Amino acid sequence: MAKRLSDVAKKVGVSEATVSRVLNNKPGVSQATRDAILTALDVMGYERPSKLRGERGRLVGLVLPELGNPIFPALAEVIGGALAQQGFTPVLCTRTAGGVTESEYIDLLLAQHVSGVIFAGGLFAERAADHGHYARLAAVRLPVVLINGAVEGLGFPRVSCDELIAMQQALGHVRSLGHERIGLLLGAPDHIPSERKLAAATVLAGRAGAELDPAMVVHSQYALEAGQTATNRLLEAGATAIVCASDPLALGAIRAVRRAGLEVPADVSVVGYDDSALMSSTDPALTTVRQPIEPMGRAAVDILSRMIAGQEVPDEELLFEPELVVRRSTSMARDRRLSTRSGRTDS
């Protein structure tokens, strides 16, 4: 017990007597100091006294699908900073193949008395996945915010990028360059963001008086290698431009184009999605649709903090508008270029 008092007092910067007053639930300690001591107790792995176990710590779970896609570490940085500004400590949980599952992470987070959980991508976006652990969180009324599109009926507030506007920007860009055979490289068919992108592309094609060619739609896992393999089908179908559901997929598409003996963007234009780290430094620099992760992450933290404070937050989705960032991976379609050159020669 003496060692626990000493360790916690040193970490928080208070006296052992102050720590003792908090552990014994005595008055005379400010709420900020009390919260700091309880958080330190949780972080250092000490068990709370039984009379304090009903209190929530100042910990917030941040659950990510993986860190291979650079958009997720960037989002974790934004959310972690915003949580710290609100006085919370993030507990990072990342899924890996064969590793700890989302449901198991929820068990761990509940055991740590977290104040809430932010999911940035995850099983909530997959229709075929087991969503039982989300029902458990709802049953204990733990504040939860989801970032990205989610299946219906989970009952949590959501923060998402507007997929319709994203597809308007991406497809509008390559069509303005004269491309007509435009391939879509998307995630799994039951993945909500990809489902929304496909629905948006279908609507946009209808507005243009056309139909979406099924041969121009390919689904893939969200990985560079999987994107490379899937792109071959689009090239065989004659795609001259490829709009991708993530930047890693776009990099896989570029690799596939090159291995087919073609060039980007001379033969095939490629558009990514996210504008994750270093996309301006790839070869060629990637044209992509930028997700506004800074305001999205901060909005998620603001919503969660209001829920933790006991405020009513509506179960609705907050949509953020993306931004098209044009770089060197897109250019005028070859037929358009040849027609332009021919026109110049005739004149």
C-alpha positions in Angstrom: 0.0 0.0 0.0 2.8 2.4 0.9 4.5 1.7 -2.4 1.3 2.4 -4.3 0.8 5.7 -2.5 4.4 6.7 -3.2 4.2 5.7 -6.9 0.9 7.5 -7.6 1.9 10.6 -5.7 5.1 10.9 -7.7 3.4 10.4 -11.0 0.7 13.0 -10.3 3.0 15.4 -8.4 1.0 15.5 -5.1 1.7 14.3 -1.6 1.0 10.8 -0.4 -1.5 12.2 2.0 -3.5 13.6 -0.9 -3.5 10.2 -2.6 -4.6 8.6 0.6 -7.5 11.0 0.9 -8.7 10.2 -2.6 -8.3 6.4 -2.1 -10.3 6.6 1.1 -12.9 8.8 -0.6 -12.3 11.7 1.8 -13.2 15.4 1.0 -10.8 18.2 0.7 -9.3 17.3 -2.7 -10.2 19.2 -5.9 -12.1 17.2 -8.6 -9.2 17.8 -11.1 -6.7 16.3 -8.6 -9.0 13.5 -7.8 -9.4 12.6 -11.5 -5.7 12.8 -12.1 -5.0 10.4 -9.2 -7.7 7.9 -10.3 -6.4 8.0 -13.8 -2.8 7.4 -12.6 -4.1 4.5 -10.6 -5.7 2.9 -13.7 -2.7 3.6 -16.0 -0.2 2.2 -13.5 -2.2 -1.0 -13.2 -3.2 -0.6 -9.5 -6.6 -1.9 -8.5 -9.0 0.8 -7.2 -10.4 0.4 -3.7 -13.8 -1.3 -3.9 -15.7 1.9 -2.9 -14.2 3.6 -6.0 -14.7 1.0 -8.6 -18.0 2.4 -9.7 -16.3 5.6 -10.8 -15.2 6.0 -14.3 -11.5 6.8 -14.9 -10.4 9.6 -17.2 -9.4 6.9 -19.8 -10.9 6.8 -23.2 -10.5 3.7 -25.5 -9.5 4.4 -29.1 -10.1 1.4 -31.2 -8.5 1.2 -34.7 -8.7 -1.6 -37.3 -4.9 -1.5 -38.0 -2.0 0.9 -38.4 -0.8 -0.2 -41.8 -2.9 2.5 -43.5 -1.2 5.8 -42.6 -4.6 7.5 -42.3 -5.2 5.7 -39.0 -2.0 6.8 -37.2 -2.7 10.3 -38.3 -6.3 10.1 -37.0 -5.0 8.6 -33.7 -2.7 11.6 -33.3 -5.5 14.1 -33.8 -7.8 12.2 -31.5 -5.1 11.6 -28.8 -4.3 15.3 -28.8 -7.9 16.4 -28.6 -8.5 14.0 -25.7 -5.5 15.3 -23.8 -6.8 18.8 -24.1 -10.1 17.6 -22.6 -8.2 15.9 -19.7 -8.5 12.3 -21.0 -5.9 9.7 -21.6 -6.3 7.6 -24.7 -5.9 3.8 -24.5 -4.9 2.7 -28.0 -6.3 -0.7 -29.2 -5.4 -1.9 -32.7 -6.7 -5.1 -34.4 -4.2 -7.4 -36.2 -4.8 -10.7 -38.0 -4.9 -13.4 -35.4 -4.5 -10.8 -32.6 -6.8 -9.4 -30.0 -10.4 -9.0 -31.3 -12.6 -6.0 -31.0 -14.8 -7.8 -28.5 -11.8 -8.8 -26.4 -10.6 -5.1 -26.4 -14.0 -4.1 -25.1 -13.6 -6.5 -22.2 -10.2 -5.0 -21.4 -11.5 -1.4 -21.7 -14.5 -2.1 -19.4 -12.1 -3.6 -16.9 -10.1 -0.4 -16.9 -13.2 1.7 -16.2 -12.9 3.8 -19.3 -15.0 6.9 -19.6 -15.9 6.2 -23.2 -14.7 4.6 -26.5 -14.1 6.1 -29.9 -14.0 3.6 -32.8 -12.2 4.9 -35.9 -13.2 2.3 -38.4 -14.0 -1.3 -37.3 -16.5 -4.1 -37.4 -19.4 -1.6 -37.1 -18.8 -0.8 -40.8 -19.1 -4.4 -41.9 -22.5 -5.8 -42.4 -21.5 -9.4 -42.1 -19.5 -8.9 -38.9 -20.6 -9.8 -35.3 -21.9 -6.6 -33.6 -22.7 -8.1 -30.3 -20.0 -6.2 -28.4 -21.6 -2.9 -29.5 -24.9 -4.0 -28.0 -23.0 -4.7 -24.7 -21.6 -1.1 -24.7 -25.1 0.3 -25.4 -26.5 -1.8 -22.6 -24.1 -0.4 -20.0 -24.7 3.1 -21.5 -21.1 3.8 -22.0 -20.5 6.8 -24.2 -19.4 5.7 -27.7 -18.7 7.6 -30.9 -18.1 5.9 -34.3 -15.9 7.5 -37.0 -16.9 6.3 -40.5 -20.1 4.9 -42.0 -21.8 2.3 -39.8 -24.5 -0.3 -40.1 -28.0 0.8 -39.1 -29.4 0.5 -35.6 -26.3 0.6 -33.4 -27.6 3.7 -31.6 -24.3 5.7 -31.4 -23.5 9.1 -32.9 -21.3 8.9 -36.0 -18.8 11.2 -37.6 -18.2 10.5 -41.3 -16.9 11.9 -44.6 -19.6 12.6 -47.2 -19.1 9.8 -49.7 -21.4 11.3 -52.3 -19.4 14.5 -52.4 -16.2 12.4 -52.5 -17.3 10.5 -55.6 -18.6 13.7 -57.2 -15.2 15.2 -56.9 -13.2 12.1 -58.0 -15.4 11.1 -60.9 -16.0 14.7 -62.0 -12.3 15.3 -62.1 -11.4 12.3 -64.3 -14.4 12.9 -66.5 -13.3 16.5 -67.1 -10.1 15.0 -68.4 -12.0 13.1 -71.0 -12.0 9.7 -69.4 -15.1 7.5 -70.1 -13.9 4.0 -69.0 -13.6 4.7 -65.3 -12.9 1.8 -63.0 -13.9 1.8 -59.3 -11.5 -0.1 -56.9 -13.5 -0.5 -53.7 -13.4 -2.4 -50.4 -15.5 -5.4 -49.6 -19.1 -5.3 -50.9 -20.5 -5.3 -47.3 -18.2 -2.5 -46.1 -20.4 0.6 -45.6 -18.1 3.3 -46.9 -17.5 1.3 -50.1 -21.2 0.5 -50.3 -21.9 4.2 -50.1 -19.2 5.0 -52.7 -20.8 2.5 -55.1 -24.3 3.9 -54.5 -23.0 7.4 -55.1 -21.3 6.4 -58.4 -24.5 4.7 -59.5 -26.5 7.9 -58.8 -24.0 10.1 -60.5 -24.0 7.8 -63.6 -27.8 8.1 -63.7 -27.6 11.8 -63.5 -25.4 11.8 -66.6 -27.9 9.6 -68.4 -25.7 6.4 -68.3 -25.5 3.2 -66.4 -22.6 1.9 -64.3 -20.8 -0.9 -66.1 -20.4 -3.9 -63.7 -17.1 -4.7 -65.3 -15.8 -1.3 -64.1 -16.4 -2.2 -60.4 -14.0 -4.4 -58.5 -13.9 -5.1 -54.8 -10.7 -5.8 -52.8 -9.3 -6.0 -49.3 -7.8 -2.7 -48.1 -4.2 -3.5 -48.8 -1.7 -2.4 -51.5 -1.1 -6.0 -52.7 -4.8 -6.8 -52.9 -5.4 -3.6 -54.8 -2.7 -4.5 -57.3 -4.3 -7.8 -58.0 -7.8 -6.4 -58.3 -6.6 -3.6 -60.7 -5.7 -6.2 -63.3 -9.4 -6.9 -63.9 -10.1 -3.2 -64.5 -7.2 -3.0 -66.9 -8.5 -6.0 -68.8 -11.9 -4.3 -69.0 -10.3 -1.3 -70.6 -10.2 1.3 -67.7 -8.3 4.5 -68.6 -8.9 5.9 -65.1 -9.3 4.2 -61.7 -10.9 5.8 -58.7 -9.9 4.0 -55.5 -11.4 3.7 -52.0 -8.1 4.3 -50.2 -4.6 5.6 -50.9 -3.0 2.1 -50.3 -5.4 0.7 -52.9 -4.3 3.5 -55.3 -0.7 2.7 -54.8 -1.5 -0.9 -55.6 -3.3 0.2 -58.7 -0.2 2.3 -59.9 2.0 -0.8 -59.4 -0.4 -2.9 -61.4 -0.5 -0.4 -64.3 3.3 -0.3 -64.4 3.6 -4.1 -64.4 1.2 -4.2 -67.3 3.7 -2.2 -69.3 1.6 1.0 -69.0 2.3 4.4 -67.5 0.5 6.6 -64.9 -0.9 9.0 -65.9 -0.1 8.8 -69.6 -2.1 5.6 -70.1 -4.1 5.3 -66.9 -5.1 8.0 -64.4 -5.4 7.0 -60.7 -7.2 8.7 -57.9 -6.9 7.8 -54.2 -8.9 8.5 -51.1 -7.8 9.9 -47.7 -4.7 12.0 -48.6 -2.7 10.1 -46.0 1.0 10.8 -45.2 3.5 11.1 -48.0 1.0 10.9 -50.9 2.5 14.1 -52.2 5.9 12.3 -52.3 4.9 9.1 -54.2 5.9 8.6 -57.9 3.9 10.1 -59.4 2.4 12.3 -56.6 -1.1 11.0 -56.0 -4.3 12.8 -56.9 -6.6 11.9 -54.0 -9.7 13.0 -52.1 -8.7 14.3 -48.8 -10.7 13.4 -45.7 -10.8 16.3 -43.2 -9.4 14.2 -40.3 -8.5 17.1 -38.1 -12.1 18.5 -37.8 -13.5 15.0 -37.8 -11.3 13.7 -35.0 -12.0 16.8 -32.9 -15.7 16.6 -33.5 -15.7 13.0 -32.3 -13.9 13.9 -29.1 -16.2 16.9 -28.5 -19.3 14.7 -28.9 -17.8 12.0 -26.6 -16.8 14.6 -23.9 -20.4 15.9 -23.9 -21.8 12.4 -23.5 -19.4 11.7 -20.6 -20.5 15.0 -19.0 -24.1 13.6 -19.1 -25.4 15.8 -21.9 -27.9 14.4 -24.4 -26.4 13.8 -27.8 -28.7 12.8 -30.7 -28.1 9.4 -32.4 -27.2 10.9 -35.8 -24.5 11.1 -38.3 -22.3 14.3 -38.7 -21.0 14.5 -42.3 -17.9 16.4 -43.3 -17.1 17.5 -46.8 -13.9 16.2 -48.4 -11.5 18.0 -50.7 -10.1 16.9 -54.1 -6.3 17.3 -54.2 -5.0 17.2 -57.7 -1.5 16.0 -58.3 0.4 14.2 -61.0 -1.3 10.8 -61.1 -4.1 12.1 -63.3 -4.0 13.6 -66.7 -6.0 14.1 -69.9 -7.3 10.9 -71.5 -5.1 9.7 -74.4 -7.9 10.1 -76.9 -8.5 13.6 -75.7 -4.8 14.4 -76.0 -4.5 13.0 -79.5 -7.6 14.9 -80.6 -6.2 18.2 -79.1 -2.9 17.7 -80.8 -4.6 16.9 -84.1 -6.6 20.1 -83.8 -3.5 22.1 -83.2 -1.8 20.6 -86.3 -4.8 21.3 -88.5 -4.9 24.9 -87.4 
